[in-house]
Amino acid sequence: MKRGKTFIGVSGINAIDNPGSGIGVARSLKEDKSLKPVIVGLAYDAMEPGIYMDWIVDKSYIMPYPSTSGDAYFERLLYIKDNYGLDCIIPSLDVELPFYLKYSERLAAKGIRTFLPGKKELRHCGKDRLAGIARKIGMKLPRTEVVNSPDMLAHAVGKIGLPVMVKGCFYRANRANTFQEAVNCFNKLVAEWGYPVIIQEVLSGVELNVVGLGDGEGRSMGLVGIKKVALSSLGKIWTGVTIRHEKMLDASMLFIKSVKWRGPFELECMAVADDIYLIEINPRFPAWSYFATGVGVNLPSRMLRKLMDRRVDCSDDYEAGKLFVRYSYEMVTEMDMFQKAVTRGENP
């Protein structure tokens, strides 16, 4: 820390129609003035809007992709630490987590801290291993097949029956109403993310989500549940409302306790009659995480306070019936900012 300030690296600042969670996380941190947060944006493209949102992101750096050389990514973080400041990092993209788990001790030795689950806990939450977690926390799982080859795809679709959801190992989920649509989705996902691809039953019900934070010892540091009201054309939440669905919140508490989850997470669920189905577990803050902050549960602030050994309010005191609406708008800025991001790899 420099001059009493806390320098926090935040990725996922791609505030586009398929947004990362970084801007919501940064906004939440900025609201806790006592932390004196300085937001360091970790971007992968000079066109990520967060680079230009200087009222939220104080300084941005272009990063190498984490799927390339881990050493190059590590050296870039050390460069930021030495030249600007970097006390901790909140990764916001699934694909970054293997790097941070592998390099966490080396980063800590350089004074860069993270608050993440262990490798074992992360593996438990893979899309191909959700059945075990669902049983532990008292949820059902849609019929699911893990596919590792084109031949397995036909068998999986035939076994589950159309329509199906076709999901990538890291990102993307597409509904396929015909087998040819399933093949097309499958090929695109394999080309982008590799195997496995998940084929899942399509359920009809009410879509529910929970954002939460675990302390790594089986205790919750806060939960907020929502119901999706409207989605974008990409299937991302556009409007939601807070709810207190006790069965879902109880299952979230069981998840934290049974796995001893450390860090942020999102449970994606579906309510079908009296049953709750587990759809996915995301091991990070979701794009809508600022909604929780807006209703009084600032999870990014609580996580940072835990890292800094400060007092943490772990209450779940939020009001049901609060509405969240996402919107888009246009920024006008200087071309010089884009040129600096491209040529220097940092901005301003």
N, C-alpha and C positions, 0 to 999 in steps of 0.2 A: 504494500500500500504506500502511496505517495501523498504527503501533505494531508493525511487523514482521510483521503478518498479511497474508494474501492473500485478497482478496474475490473470489469466483468465482460468476458468474451461471450457473445451471443451469436449463434448461427441461425439459419433459417429466416433471414430478413428479406426473403422474396415475397413481399406482400402483394401477390398477384391474385388472379381468379382461383388459383389452387395454392393458397398461402401456406407458408411455413408458420411456425409458432413464435419466431424470434421477436417480431414487433410487439406482440401481446406480452411476451415475457419482459421485454425492455420497458414497455409502458408501466407494467406492474412494479418493476424495480425502481423506476423513476418516482413513483408515488410514495416510496418510503424514504423521505428526505434524510432521516437520521443515518442512513447507510452511506450517504454522500456518493451515490453510484455514478460511475463513468462508464457508459456503454461503448464497448468495442465491437463493432459489427464484423463478423467473419463471413464474407460473401464468396460466391463461386463464379459470379458473372458481373460484369460492370453495369448491367442493366437491372440488377436487383434494386427495387425501389427504396429499400431501407438505407442504402448508401446515401441517398439524397434527402432523407428525413432527419435533418440535423437537429431538430428539436427533440428527437428521441435518441438517435444514434450519434454519439459524440465524434467518433472517428471510425472509419471502415478500412478493412484490408481485404484484398483478393487472395483467396487461399487456393493451393493446389487441391485437386480432388482427393478425398481420403482413400479412395480405392486404388490410387497409384502408390507411390513410395511413401510408406509411413514415416521414414526418416525425413523426407522433404517436408512433410506436413509438420512434424515435430520441430524442425529447424525454423520454419516460418513462425511458429508460435513463440519460440525463443527470441526471434528477431523482434516481434511485437512487444514481448516482455521487456527487452533491453532498451528499445527505442521509444516506447510510449508508456507501457505499463500493462500488466495482466496478472491479476491476483487469483481469479477463478474463471471457469468456463462452464456455460450451460449449453451443451449441444442440443440442437432441436431437430435433427434429422436422424432417422434410423440408421442410415448407412454410415454415419460417423461413429456410432457406438463401439464397433469392434476396435477402431483405432484407440479411442479413449480408454477402453478397458485394458488394452495391451500396453499402453504407454502411461497409465495412471501413476505408477510409482516414479517413473522418470520425470513426469511433469511435477509431481509433488516435491521431488528433490530440488526442483528449480523454483519452487514457490508458487506453482500454479495448481490450484485445487479443483476437484470435481466432486459431485455428490451423485453417484451412480450405483446401480445394482451390480452384483458380481456376475462373472461369466455363466455360472451355473443357473442363477436366477433368470438371467436374460434368455438362456436356452429354453427354460421352462415355458417362456411366453411366446416362443416361435409359433407361427401360424400352423405349423405341422405338428404341434405338441399341445394344442389347447384342450384336448379331451381330458387329460389328467388334471389340469387346473380347474376346469369346469366342474369335475366331480368333487374336488376339494372344497369349492366355495358354494356348492349347492345349486349350480346352474346346469341347464341342459346345453347341448352343442348341436347345431344343425348337422345333418348328415354331411360328412366331409371326407374327401379323398385327397391324398398327397400324390402328386403326379411328377415323375422324374423322366418321362420319355413320351414321345408322340403316341406310341402303342398303348401306353397306360391311359392316355386321355380318353380314347373311345370307350375303354372299359369303365372308367370313372363316370363319364356322362351317362352311359347306359345303366349303370348301377343306381345313380341318384335320380335320373330322369330330368328332362328339360322342363322349365328353364333352369340354368345354373349360374352361380357367380364364379367368375374366373379371376383368381387373385395372385398377384406377384409375391415373391418371398419378402420383398421390402415394401413396395408401393403398388398402387393401382388395384382397382377392383371393378370389373365390368360384368354386366349382366348379359348372358348369351341366351337368346330364345330359340336358336337353331344350332345344330351341330357345327355347321360351317362357321357361324359366328364364334362358337367356342374355339374352333381351330384357329381362326384369325386372331382372337384375343390371346390365346395360348402362345402363338408364334411371336407376337409382339412382346409379350412379357419375358419369354425366354431370351429373346435378342437383347432386351434392355437389362434384365436383372439375373438371368440364369435360372437354374432349378433350385428348389422345387417350385411348382405351380400348384396352387390349392384350388380344387373344385368343390364347391359348397352348395348345398340346398338353398333355394330361395324361399324365405319365409315372408309371410304377410302379417304385419303387426305394427306396434308402435315402437319407433326407434328411440332408444334411451342411451345416454352417455354419462359417465362419471369421470371427473378429473380428481386426482388425489395425489398425496405425497406421503411416503413412508419413511420412517427414521432408520430403517435397517435393523431394528431390534424387535419388530413386530407391532409397533405402535403407529397410529395414524397422526399426521400433522395437519390434517384437513381434507375434507371431501366436499364436492358440490355436484349434485345431479341435475341433469337437464333432459328435456324432451325436445327432439327435433321437430320444428314446425314447417320449415321450408328449406329446400336444397337448391343449390346451383345446378346448372346443366352438367357439371362435372361430378355431381353427387356430394358436394361439400356443403356443410351446414351454412345456411344463410340467415335463418331466423330460428331462435330457440327460446325456451322458457324454463326457468328453474322449477324443479319439483323435489319433493321429499318422498321418493319411492323407497319405503323402508326395506323391502326385500332386496332391492338392488344395492342400497347403501350397506346393508348387513353383509352381503356377498363381497362388497369392496373391502370391508373391514377384515373379513376372513382371508381375502387375498393377501392383504398386507401382513396379517398375523402368520398365516401358514407358510408364505414364501419368505417372510422377513425382508420385504421389499425395501430397498433404499433408493430414494429419488422420486421423481414424478412419474405418473402413469395415467393412461386413459383406458377405461373399459368401454367398449362399444357393445351394446346389448340390444335385444329385441324382446318386447313384451308381447306374448301371444296367449290370449286368455289369461289364465292364472300362472302361466309359466314364464320364466325369464331365461332367454337363450344368450349365451356368450358368443359374440361374433368375432371380436378381435381384442387383443391387448396391445396398446401402443406404449412402449417404454420411454416416454418423453411427455413433455407438455403438448397438448393439442393446439391447433390453430385458434380455438375459441377460448383459450385459457384466461384471457383478460376478462371475460364474462364473470369468472369466479371472483376476480379482484373487484370488479364493479359492484358485486353484491356483498362485499365485506370479507372475502377469504382470499388474501393475497399470498398464494402459494410460492411464487418465485421469491418474494421477500422472506418468507418463512424459511425456505431452503438456504438462502444466503445467510440468514441469521444463524441457522444451525451450523453452517460451515465456519462462521466467525465466532462460535461459542457465545452468542448473545441470547437473551431471553426470547423464547418463541411462543406465540399464542397459537395453540393447536385446536381451537374451538371450530365447530362446524355450524356456527350461528349465521345462517343466511335465510332469507325470506323466499318462500315459494311464490311463483306467479310473476317473477321479474322477467321482462322481455329483453332479448338480445337481437339486434338487427345489424347485419354487416352491410357496409356500403363502399362504394368506390368513388374516387375523385381524382382530379388532375392536379399535379404539381407543376409549377413553372420555376425553373432553376437555370443556372448558367451552364453553357456547354463546356466550360472550363472544368467543371466538376467531373463530367464524364471523361474528358480527356486525361485528367489526372488518374482516374481509376484505371483506365486502359494502359497508360504509359508508365505510371509509377507503381501501380498495384495498391494504392492506398488513397484515402480521401478523408478530410481535406489535406 
